[in-house]
Amino acid sequence: MTEKKLADWWDQTHDSLYAKLGGEAAVDAAVDIFYRKVLSDNRINRFFEGVDMDKQAAKQKSFLTMAFGGPHNYTGMDMRRGHAHLVKQGLNDSHFDAVMENLAATMKELNVPDDLIAQAAAIAESTRNDVLGR
Amino acid sequence: MTHIKYKTDSFPLGENQSVLDCLTGHGVPVPFSCRSGACQTCLMQATRGTPPEEAQRGLKDSLKLQNYFLACVCHPREDLEVALPSDDSQASVPATVRGLKLLNDEIMQVVLQPHAPIEYRPGQFINLFRTQALGRSYSIASVPEEDEDIHLHVRRLPQGRVSGWVHDELRTGKTVQVRGPAGDCFYVPGRAEQGLLLIGTGSGLAPLYGIIRDALRQGHSGPIRLFHGSRDRRGLYLMGELNDLVREYTNFDYVRCLSGPDVPHGYAGGRAHDVALQEQPDLKSWRIFLCGHPDMVNAAKRKAFLAGASMKDIYADAFNVSQST
């Protein structure tokens, strides 16, 4: 059994965070709310100036899928590469914190229980050093 | 065994293998990122065969209708012929110019009869060629069920090499080359009670005029609101036709917007997207169509999204002026 299949088997036999949150439907419900919060947040929205909004919305969906414990294939190296140009523009802990706040507020708005919000936050938090290129 | 055909090659699809893995394994440079169906980087189109539904999740309805799919989560059970969005797979077709008519000082309606049928949806665009290497994209204003020919609105641009040729040299009866259609800014049937908000500047009215008539023809019952903007009155056109539609359909209304200093009675003052958002500040569950100047399209897209429209319900066609000269 490959590593990927083992992970699938684990998810299918245990209630994963992703399943508890409602899987892809939950991500779909969250993505517009989350992206709207990010774009309205004056602490971080300058990093999204001039980007293609459709592509950006799809990236937000990838991020939420990962934070919700869903299937993804991102590595720490992907996170570093994907954010390197933003680190050059001054991306730092305060911006990462702002995104974490928006993530929690999105889930709160969707009436996700606190313990599941904490689990998703922990997954997102685990990418901090890679995102900030440390 | 299922085969995936790309250009002239046909590759056998391994068991449990995705179309992405199959193609990249044979050296086809398909871009990808998340490999889990979320990021849409590996977007492809099936030009023959139907992609499975699960490979289309999260795509805009107009992309689904054109058999676009995400290669990383595509496990087809039938053979597919596939193309990348960047592939220019269509051949050009000759078309006879059936008519030329100035719609205002700077916009020429070009009526084309292709020699082979072109299946299009109103709002998509085709490329019109002056020479083999010199062509420009123009949106389609006609509706195939209502209009015999293909109608384009060509605005004369300063030093426009194709638009200037259309205005000064093209004649009825001449044969030109066209290629297409392409584009995902069109009306998809369903959710007939949904509100439609359409905002256009200049010849951005062309695709919107096609989309509006297509939606009305298909029985769209929700409100359909058009905001057409220009600097002054000379830039507006089709006012008679649009006012006829207003009289004929109670769910359609039309606001003429002027961004210049002179705003006569019967016109709204301000840029089209500002006027639209003032009149329709809550866009939750609305479907939005934006066509025209790229600055307007980008600003309006952001405003419409922040006003509650879902990204999947925002269709946009930015006319890239710098490349269109």
Contacts between the chains, C-beta under 8 A, distances in Angstrom:
chain1	res1	chain2	res2	distance
A	24	B	57	6.8
A	27	B	38	7.6
A	28	B	58	7.1
A	31	B	311	7.7
A	32	B	305	7.7
A	32	B	310	5.2
A	32	B	311	6.1
A	35	B	305	7.7
A	35	B	311	7.1
A	36	B	305	6.6
A	36	B	306	6.1
A	39	B	302	6.9
A	39	B	305	7.3
A	39	B	306	6.4
A	40	B	306	6.4
A	53	B	298	8.0
A	53	B	301	5.6
A	53	B	302	6.7
A	53	B	305	6.8
A	53	B	311	6.7
A	53	B	314	7.9
A	54	B	40	7.9
A	54	B	311	6.6
A	55	B	40	7.2
A	57	B	311	4.3
A	58	B	38	6.6
A	58	B	39	5.1
A	58	B	40	4.1
A	58	B	41	7.7
A	58	B	58	7.6
A	59	B	39	5.9
A	61	B	38	4.7
A	61	B	39	7.2
A	61	B	58	6.8
A	62	B	33	7.3
A	62	B	34	4.5
A	62	B	36	7.6
A	62	B	38	4.1
A	62	B	39	4.4
A	65	B	34	7.6
A	65	B	36	6.6
A	65	B	38	4.9
A	70	B	36	7.4
A	71	B	36	4.6
A	72	B	34	5.7
A	72	B	35	7.9
A	72	B	36	4.9
A	72	B	38	7.2
A	73	B	34	6.3
A	73	B	35	4.2
A	73	B	36	5.9
A	74	B	34	6.5
A	78	B	33	7.4
